[in-house]
């Protein structure tokens, strides 16, 4: 699936959105600070707001084209929308909420079944309840299920976890990963939480004040120093992918194989051979020239320096290519001089195991995309 | 006590109930329309419409009744047209009494419906749209059900107001036993004649009973609706 958007929209408060991007990502993250226009942009895609000009299309299907006079109403776009708040219908049972959109979808367009969705989201025990009797996390899962049962061709999620605490977030994120991987449903995911995005996105669209400032793969965008003001990150980070080589549950250790070296981290509950991704903050990476001697840091990745950027003194960011992926190290300027670091130089990146927290691990989006019928 | 009611009194009671029910259901579609226009409409003259709808609430009922007589009387512009085109006569008929009661009860109904409509979360309506619901479907499955408590309250208020209607009714359709004499106008007649106090009291008791029953019924329905929401 390829989503292409090129729209302008003036809002009442003097805010003007002018956004253009295309993404064929499995999970495209719309990322930016609050007020950047993320929600406005998804509302335009959903058809809840009408652009002043431009064009929105999914593959060959034109949803909106000002010049051609096309404006498909929201009810006929078949775009699922999971809102920041659950927006469940208070006068209906959970079951009726789930089936609301299904009754309105032509039979030949339907995919998935109530049982399948209920299983996927673990909401079987809630079917007879009213939304008022659900917890925040349960409501959001029902809202996701309701959107799915309308058999959408694309799912929009506008900060679906924003109103939930950390525990609930961790409870729901795996379900979103399952949608992406098992249901093969293209997702546009709005968030301003870098951890969420590093974990589940494959493509990132960065929004500044009403315009797109960058589009690209997650690892590349998060590492870019020039996007720091828009991403709101205090520091750079990188996203690496690796294969699980071994599990030692007794010792509480998982060993990962990365093309640039072997990593040992605290136990991550995934099967051997699974491919996982994780985020490494620049400040947790140290650099060594040559092979380091006896030190406690055992995670060593061989890399080549691709760029050195000055950041706030006394720091610099050293960007590395590690086995084809992008890694960033934040070190002092003095250190760069002492080690005489230059672009093109081979170095060893050292990462403390403790820096890789469990939350930063996630299953990598499986590569072959199959469209839902 | 009921055995003691005279035939004329029974007639007045049934007529009152019939007029009030017809008036209430006559008012519903108009009240809904006005509620939607006033709560959601963006058009010039909205304030004027708002004022016109509420006018019967603040004008002396006799004035409303007289205006109805001028417009819907057999020589009035609308009344004359209705009679020549459809043979419908409203003045001094029970149908006219229903019209007068509907006009008097409508502002209360509009108010209740409009308040409940304004309380409907429009974000729920857009959620329904993204699930494939067109405008009519959204209205039927989301907006109206969520307005239900307000609609019920409007029905009861209008019915009660219609039941108590006196001034506009007596001005527009008079006080004709068997045709336009309702409980209030019958009580009025009773207390005009010497020794009519007892009859007036009987009708008063009936009026209290009916009003109380309507109130209980609406309370029951409202409770059932709110229970449905809270599951």
HADDOCK unambig.tbl for C-alpha pairs under 7 A between the chains (distance, minus, plus):
assign (segid A and resid 46 and name CA) (segid B and resid 130 and name CA) 6.97 0.50 0.50
assign (segid A and resid 48 and name CA) (segid B and resid 126 and name CA) 6.82 0.50 0.50
assign (segid A and resid 74 and name CA) (segid B and resid 129 and name CA) 5.80 0.50 0.50
assign (segid A and resid 74 and name CA) (segid B and resid 130 and name CA) 5.46 0.50 0.50
assign (segid A and resid 75 and name CA) (segid B and resid 129 and name CA) 4.66 0.50 0.50
assign (segid A and resid 75 and name CA) (segid B and resid 130 and name CA) 5.28 0.50 0.50
assign (segid A and resid 75 and name CA) (segid B and resid 131 and name CA) 6.37 0.50 0.50
assign (segid A and resid 75 and name CA) (segid B and resid 132 and name CA) 3.90 0.50 0.50
assign (segid A and resid 75 and name CA) (segid B and resid 133 and name CA) 5.30 0.50 0.50
assign (segid A and resid 75 and name CA) (segid B and resid 134 and name CA) 5.68 0.50 0.50
assign (segid A and resid 76 and name CA) (segid B and resid 132 and name CA) 5.90 0.50 0.50
assign (segid A and resid 78 and name CA) (segid B and resid 132 and name CA) 6.69 0.50 0.50
assign (segid A and resid 79 and name CA) (segid B and resid 130 and name CA) 6.44 0.50 0.50
assign (segid A and resid 80 and name CA) (segid B and resid 130 and name CA) 6.20 0.50 0.50
assign (segid A and resid 80 and name CA) (segid B and resid 131 and name CA) 6.72 0.50 0.50
assign (segid A and resid 81 and name CA) (segid B and resid 130 and name CA) 6.47 0.50 0.50
assign (segid A and resid 87 and name CA) (segid B and resid 124 and name CA) 5.68 0.50 0.50
assign (segid A and resid 87 and name CA) (segid B and resid 127 and name CA) 6.79 0.50 0.50
assign (segid A and resid 89 and name CA) (segid B and resid 124 and name CA) 6.73 0.50 0.50
assign (segid A and resid 90 and name CA) (segid B and resid 229 and name CA) 5.58 0.50 0.50
assign (segid A and resid 91 and name CA) (segid B and resid 228 and name CA) 6.39 0.50 0.50
assign (segid A and resid 91 and name CA) (segid B and resid 229 and name CA) 4.70 0.50 0.50
assign (segid A and resid 101 and name CA) (segid B and resid 131 and name CA) 4.59 0.50 0.50
assign (segid A and resid 101 and name CA) (segid B and resid 132 and name CA) 5.98 0.50 0.50
assign (segid A and resid 104 and name CA) (segid B and resid 132 and name CA) 5.73 0.50 0.50
assign (segid A and resid 104 and name CA) (segid B and resid 133 and name CA) 6.59 0.50 0.50
assign (segid A and resid 105 and name CA) (segid B and resid 132 and name CA) 6.86 0.50 0.50
assign (segid A and resid 129 and name CA) (segid B and resid 231 and name CA) 6.40 0.50 0.50
assign (segid A and resid 130 and name CA) (segid B and resid 230 and name CA) 6.42 0.50 0.50
assign (segid A and resid 130 and name CA) (segid B and resid 231 and name CA) 4.79 0.50 0.50
assign (segid A and resid 132 and name CA) (segid B and resid 230 and name CA) 5.65 0.50 0.50
assign (segid A and resid 133 and name CA) (segid B and resid 231 and name CA) 6.98 0.50 0.50
assign (segid A and resid 147 and name CA) (segid B and resid 131 and name CA) 6.67 0.50 0.50
assign (segid A and resid 150 and name CA) (segid B and resid 131 and name CA) 5.87 0.50 0.50
